[in-house]
Amino acid sequence: MANRILYWFRNDLRLHDNEGFLNATRKADEVIPVFIFDPRVFEKTSLGFRKIGIYRTRFIRESVAVLRTMLREKGGELLVRVGEPERVLAEIAEQYDVHELHLSKEIAQEETNVESSLSKRLKTLNIDMVFTWMSTLYHVRDLSFGINKLPDIFTDFRKQIEKNTPVRPTAPVPERVILPTEYDAGEIPDFTDLGFTEVEIKVPDARSVLDFKGGETAGQRRLHDYLWESDAISTYKETRNGMLGADYSSKFAAWLAQGCISPRQIYEEVKRYEIERTANDSTYWLIFELLWRDYFHFVMLRWGTRLFKPSGLKLNKDKRWRHDRSLFETWKTGNTGVPFVDANMRELAATGYLSNRGRQNVASFLANGLGIDWTWGASWFESMLIDYDVCSNWGNWNYVAGVGNDPRGTRYFNPYFQATRYDENGDYVRYWLPELAKVPAEKLHKVWQLTPAEQQEYGVMLGEDYPRPIVDAERWTQEPTS
């Protein structure tokens, strides 16, 4: 009997620098790669929207299709199934008489719950699970401190990491993948198979900053284009707070989140760019952002379920959050009457993407401006964002809501000041709020001040064409800038 290993692809949908899959191909005579669409993650939450929405679902389907093609080029195949992974994997393992199941290690609660359930089923079959840590730039076992000693402040973490910890080299692509002679590949489910209605299946919006295509091929192309074709990385630190266009930021996060590209490959490519082109604050800053991503992963590893609770990392149970569904819906649909907030929320709804500057502002508006339970906003981001990463998303929301381990406390953003600083001419707001297209820049970000005559002149009637603010927006024009 051949030595067979079942490999479960999760958030590591690539062949390059996939150490877990490489080890499986080297250890086994035959490897059975599988990806499973879990119907539970596409179901609607208690807030009325799907846990994973249409944009990320499309990206995942595309990524799985590309992975299947790449495996076929290596002589293999990707088995695709729909069902609860703990049940499906146990059935496949028994069916093919595998010796081990290999998989990447996940750390968030829902994923580890599945791992625990799967482990119990495999024990009855005498099949071991072999985990590989692959989600971060720095390997967890290379840290100079135990995870229970993780610094509470990012800067302290960064200094220790940069001083004491090397980055492991990337792993090569397997030369060949050998499967059992008989297998059922299965079909990639379409959107309706996953529960989406025809109304929900949207055509990608042409206004998106980038045509996000799932898969390792597109991720590699984006990495090459951002560094070597456009040289955009050389000015990243200066442009990273932009809001319009493809290259104000790297936008690698979507491919990182699904594991279509690895942080170590990005790191190696940036280092090569620094040698062959230029090394400056911008090239360092891209690696700096990868460090932030690592930090949120390690925070999740240390604190676990705390990140998902309204009390957050600080366990602040004294703070009371509002649970006003109507107000939340107004925020969610971009109808708050605050142009900078609404433009960002409409971009998110239309494309599944939002700039870092936009995310901070709309999150602060919900949590600090409206006092709405921040976990609702984090859940909406989870549903909508193409580049959703559980650790980064919930870690960042903890920070902005003032319940994380941020020494500055609440990250309050004055949306009027932010708008005049980062969208001075109003180009972004007009792009996403065409009803305000004729309002001049000096009046756009405080549109609520328009007189009846000005409303007539600019073709926008407040309360009809565009809503009046749901908060006292005037105070922002009087507050100290922040």
N, C-alpha and C positions, 0 to 999 in steps of 0.2 A: 504493500500500500504506500502510495506517495505521501511524503510529508507535505500536508496542506495547511496554509494559513489563510484565514479570512481577514481581509483588511477593510475596516469601516471608515470611509471618507466622511468627515464631518465638516469642520471649518478649516479644511486644509486641501482645497480643491485645486491641486497643482501636482506636477511631477518634479519640478526643479526645487531643490532644497526641501524636499519632503523626506526627512530622515526616517520617520516611522515607516513609510511605504518602502523606502530603499532597503531598510533592514529586513523587512518582511520578504522582499524578493531575493535577498542574499541568503536568508536562512531557510527558505522553503523550496521544495521542488516545484510546487504549484501555488499560486496566489490567486485568491478570488476577491477582487475589488468590488465593493458594494456601496451604493449611496441610497439612503432611505428618506423619502418625503414623509414626515410625521404629520398626519392630519391635525393633530392637536395644536400645532403652532400656527395654523391658518384659521383657527376658529375665532369667533368674536369674543372680545373681553366683556367684562361687566359694564364698560363704558360705551359699548355699542359699536366699536370698530375692531377690525381683525388684528390679531397679535402681530402677524406679518402681513403687510399690505401688498398691493399689486406691484409696486415698484421693485421692492426687494425680491419678491417672488419671481418676477421676470429675470432679474439679475442672477438669481440662484439657478433657475432653469437653464439659462444660457451658459452658466459656468459648468453645470453638470454635463451639458451637451459637448462643450469643448473638452472637458476631461475625458469623456468617453472616446472622442476622436483621437486624442493623444494616446490613450491606452491602446486603442486599436492599431495605431502606428507602431507600437512596441510589441505587437503580437497578442495583446490581451483584450480585455473587454471590461466594461463597467456594468455590473448588475444593478438595475434600478428597481426599487420596490416602493410601494406606498403602504404605510402601516406604522404601528408603534415599534420603534427600533428594537426594544428589548425582546419583543415577541418574534419579530421577523428574523433578527440575527440568530437567535437561538434555533429557529427552524432551519435556516440555511446551514448553520454550523452542523446540525445533526444530519441534514440531508446529504451534505458533502463530506461528512466524516473528517472535519478539520481538527487539527491538533491545538491550534491557538487562535485567538482573535486579537489582532493588533489595531490600535486606534490612537488618535491624538488625545492628550489630556485636556479636558475642559475643567473650569473651576466654579462656574456659577451654579446656583442651586438647582434649577430645572435640569441642566445637563448632568450634574453629578447624581441627581435622583435616578435618572435613566441608567447611568453607569451602575449604580447599586442594584437596581432591579435586574439589569442584564447579568451582572456578576452572579446573582443568586440562581438564575436559570442555567447559566453555563456550568456552575459547580456541579449540578446534578448530571451533567454530561461529561464531567471531568475535563473541561476545557479551560485553559488559563487565559486571562486577559493581560496583554502587554501594552502599557501606555508609553507614549513618547511626548515629552514637553516640546512644543514647537511654536507656540503662539507669540513669543516675545523676542526682542532683539537679544537680550541677555538671558542666558539660561538660569532658571531658578536655583539650580544646584551650584552655580558659580558665584552667587552673591556672597559678599564678605560678612554677612550677618544672617542669623536665622530669621525666617519670615515673621516670627513673633517679635522681632526687634526692628521691624521695618520703620524707618523714620516717619514721624507724623507730618513732616514738612517736605515737600518735593525737593527744594533746594538742597537740603541735607542728604536726601537720597541721591540726587544727581552727583553731588560732590564725591560721595563715597563710591558710587558706581564708576565714574570717570577715572578715579584714582586707582581703584583696586581690581576692576573686573574686565577681563578681555571679552571680545565678541568671538564666538565660535565661528569657524569658516562654514560656508554653505556646503550642502551635500549635493553630489552629482545626480543627474537623472538616471534611473535604472536603464540598463542596456536592453533588457528584454523582460517581458512579462509572460509567464506560462500559466495557462489555465487548465483545469480538468477538461477532458474532451467533450463532455456533455454538460451543457448549462443553458439556462433560460435567461437571456439578457434582460428582458422586460423593456417596456416603453417608458419614456419620460412623460409623466402626466401633464395634461394641458391644464389651463387655469380652471376650467369647469370641473375637472376631476378633483381639484383641490378645494372646491366649494365656491369659487368666485362666480358671480352672475355676469351676464353680458354687459350690464350697466357699469360694473366695476372694472372691466377689462379695458383700460384706457390706452390710447395710442400715445407713445412718448411725446411730450410737449416740445415743440421746436424751439421754445424760448430757453430751454435748459442750458446751463453754462457749459455742459459737456454731454456728448452722446455716450452715456455710460453703458458699455457692453460687457456682459459678464464673461469670465473665463481667463485662464492664464495667458493666452495669446494677447488679448486686449490689455491686460495688466502690464505685460512686458513691453508692449508698444507704447503705453502711456509713460512708463519709466524712461524708455529711450527718448521719446519726443520731448519730455519735460527737461531732461538733462542735455541730451546731445543735439537735438534738432533746434530747439528754441532757445537754449541756454537760460531758460526762465529761472532755473534754480539759482543763478548767480545774483538775482535781485529779490529772492524770496522774502527776506526779512523786511524789505521795504514795501512789498506788494501784498503780503499775506493778509492784510485787513481789507483787501478789496472785496467787491461784491458782484461785479459784472465781468463776464469773460472767462475763458478757459484756463488761463495761465497765471492768475493772481496768486494761486496756491497750487500745490502738487495734485490734490484730489486723488491721492493714492489710497485713501481710507476705504473706499468701496471694495477694492481688490484685496486689501489687507484683511478686511472684516470677514470675507469668505475664504481667505487663505489662498486666493488665486496668485498671490505674490507674497513673499516672505519679508519681514523686516530686515533680516540679515542680508538678503539680496539687495535691498535698497541701500543699506549701509555700505556694502562692498562697492556698489556702483557709484555712490557719492564719493567714496574714498578714491576710486579710480578717476572720477571727474576732477577731484582736487589735485591729483597728480598731473593729469593730462591737460586740464584747462585752467582752473583757478580755484583757490581755497580762500574763502572769506567768511564774514559773519553769516551770510545767507546759507552757505553750504553747511556750516556748523548748525544753523538754526533748524534745518530740516532733520538732522540727527537729534537735536534737542527735542523736537516734537515726537520722535520715536521714543525718546526717554519718558516723556509724559505718558505715552501710550503704555509703556512697560509699567510705569508707576501705578496706573489705575488697575492693571492686571494684578499686580502684587497686593494692592489695597484690597481687591476682591478676594484674593487668596487668603489674606489675613483676617478680614472682617466678615466675609460672607454675606449672610442675609441682612445684616444691618443696612447695607446700601439700598435695599428695596423698601425700607420702612420709612414712613413720614418723619420719624424722629432722627433718622440718618445715623451717620457715624458718631455724632455727638450724643446720641440717645436723648435728644432734647424733647422730652415728652410734655413739657410745659407749653410749648408753642402750639396754638390751635390753628388749624387750617380750615378754610372754607370749602364746602362741597356743593357749590352752586353750579348745577349742570348747565343752566342757561348762559351764565357768564363764561363758563368754560367753552361752550359752543361758539360764543362770539369771538373768543380768542382763537380757537381752532380754525375758524373759517376766515379769519382776517377781516373782522368787521368791528374793531374796537374804536375806530375814529381817530386812531393815532397812526399816521401814514407810515412811519418807519416800521412799526410793529406789523401792521397789516400787509405791507409789501412783502415782508419776510415770510409771513404765514401763508400768503397766497403762492409764493414761490415753492414753499415746501409742499403744499397741497397739489400743485400742478406738476412738479417734477421729481419729488422725493429727495431733493437736495437743498441744502442751506449752508451759507458761509459760516465760518466760525464766529465772526462778528455778529451775524444775524442770530445764531443760536444763543449766544450769551444774552442778547437784548430781549428776545422774546421769552426766554426762560425767566429772566429777572422780572419782566413785566407780569408774567403769570404769578410767580411766587411772591415777589416783593411788592409789586404794584397792586395786584388784585387779591393777594393772600390766599389764592387757590392752592389746594393740595398739590405740591410739586410732583408727586408721583403720577398724577394724571398727565402732566405734561411730558414726563419721562416715558410714559406708556405710549403717548401719541407719537413721540419721536421714534420709539421702537417700532411702531406700526408703519411709519411713513418713510424713514430714512433708508436710502439705498445702502449707505455706509454704516448702518447701525452696528455697533460693537457693544456688547452688554456691559463690559467693564468701563469703557470710556463714557458711554452715555449716562449710566447711573452715577458714576463718579463725578462727572461734570455737573449733573443736576444737584448732587449733594453740595457741591461747592457753591453754586449760584444761589441755592436756597438757604445757605447759611447753616447747614446741618452737617457739613463735611469737616475735615480736619484742616481747614484753612485758617492760618493765623490772622488773616484780615477780617474774619467773620463774614457777614453777608456781602455778597458781591452785587451791590445795587448799581444798576445802570440807568442813568437819566436818558430816556430815549430821545428827547429833544436835542440835548448836547451831542449824543452819539450820532444822530442824524446829520447835524450840521458839521460834524467833524469828518464822518466817513462817507457822507453822500451830500457834500456841500452844494453841488449844483442840482441835486434832486434827480439825477439820471436814473438811479436805481428805483426810486419810488415811482417815477413816471412809467418805467418799464413794466412794473407789476400792477400799478394802479392807473390805467389809461384814462379813467374818469377825471384824474387830476392833471392831465397832460398840459393844459393851458395855464395852470397856476404858476407864477414866477417863483424862482428859487427862494427869494427872500421871504415868501409867504407860505411856501409849500409845507414845510415841516411844522408849522403852526396854523394849519388850514382852518382850524376851528375859529380863528379870529376874523375870518373874512366877513366883510359887511354884506348886506343884501345886494348892494350895487356891485361889489366885487364878485360875488357869486354869479350874478347875471353876466358880468363881463367875461369870466373865466369858464362859464358853462358848467358849473357844478353847484347844485343846490344841496346844502347841508341838510341831512335828515332824509333826503330823497336819493340823490345820486351818490352820495357818500355819507356815512353815519357821523353823527356828532360823537365826541369822546364819551366813553363810558366811565371815565374817571376825571378828576380835576386836573386836566392837562396843563392848565395855565401855570400851575405852581412850578413846573419843570423849567419854564423860561426864567423864573426868578431864583431858582436854587443855584448854589455853587456848582460849577461844572464837575462832572464825574462820568 
